[in-house]
Amino acid sequence: MASSKDYLEYILEQLSDLDDISYRAMMGEYIIYYRGKIIGGIYDNRFLVKPVKTAIAMMPNANMELPYEGAKEMVLVNDVENKAFLRELIESMYEELPTPKKKRK
């Protein structure tokens, strides 16, 4: 099941307090970036983030879910209505996220 454009727009609005949020559509789902690093994505109308230590610490009771078959588990963000929490979560996660690899030409 693909994610809806409406849900993407809702999540982007919830993240609008952050500078440099972007996304890329991929096979009916959306990869979410913060300052050039992948923070997570929208899969089947669920906002999932990478399972870095900060994300797990900030959401200790969150479910770990598969974004799609064969993928690594990610953390399900349940509190998507709380813009202040989302901002703190994403900003706190940033340093733990891997730097994107340079593309070869």
C-alpha positions in Angstrom: 0.0 0.0 0.0 1.4 3.4 -1.0 1.4 6.4 1.3 -0.9 9.3 0.4 0.3 12.7 -0.7 -2.1 14.1 2.0 -0.2 12.3 4.8 3.1 13.4 3.4 1.9 17.0 3.4 0.6 16.7 7.0 4.0 15.4 8.2 5.9 18.1 6.3 3.6 20.7 8.0 4.4 19.1 11.4 8.1 19.4 10.6 7.8 23.0 9.2 9.6 24.5 12.3 12.8 22.8 11.1 15.0 24.3 8.4 16.1 22.2 5.4 13.5 19.4 5.5 13.1 17.7 2.1 11.7 14.5 0.8 12.0 12.2 -2.2 9.3 9.9 -3.5 10.4 6.3 -3.9 8.1 3.5 -5.0 4.9 5.0 -3.6 6.6 6.0 -0.3 8.6 9.0 0.8 12.1 9.3 2.2 12.5 12.3 4.6 15.7 14.2 4.8 16.9 16.8 7.4 19.9 18.9 6.4 20.9 16.3 3.7 20.7 13.3 6.0 18.0 10.6 5.9 16.0 10.7 9.1 13.4 8.2 8.1 10.3 8.2 5.9 6.6 7.7 5.3 5.7 4.1 4.7 2.0 3.0 4.4 1.0 6.3 6.0 3.2 5.7 9.0 6.1 8.1 10.0 9.1 5.9 10.8 12.6 7.2 11.8 15.9 5.5 11.9 16.6 3.6 15.2 19.4 5.7 16.5 20.0 5.8 20.3 18.4 9.2 20.7 15.2 8.2 19.0 14.9 5.1 21.0 15.6 7.0 24.3 13.0 9.7 23.4 10.4 7.1 22.5 11.1 4.1 24.8 7.7 2.6 24.3 7.5 3.0 20.6 7.0 0.0 18.3 9.8 -1.1 16.0 8.2 -1.7 12.5 9.4 -2.8 9.1 8.9 0.0 6.5 8.6 -2.7 3.8 9.4 -6.4 3.4 13.1 -7.1 3.7 14.0 -3.8 5.3 15.6 -3.1 8.7 13.2 -2.2 11.5 12.6 1.5 12.2 10.9 3.4 15.1 7.2 4.2 14.6 6.5 7.9 15.6 3.1 7.9 17.3 3.1 11.5 18.5 3.0 13.2 15.1 0.6 15.8 16.4 3.2 17.3 18.7 5.3 19.7 16.6 7.6 20.6 19.5 8.4 17.0 20.2 9.0 16.3 16.5 11.4 19.2 16.2 13.3 18.1 19.3 13.4 14.5 18.1 14.8 15.3 14.6 17.3 17.9 15.9 18.5 15.4 18.6 18.9 12.6 16.1 20.9 14.6 13.5 24.4 14.0 14.9 23.9 10.3 15.1 22.8 9.9 11.5 25.3 8.8 8.9 26.6 11.3 6.4 25.4 10.6 2.9 27.8 8.8 0.7 29.1 10.7 -2.3 27.7 9.5 -5.6 30.2 8.2 -8.2 30.1 9.7 -11.6 
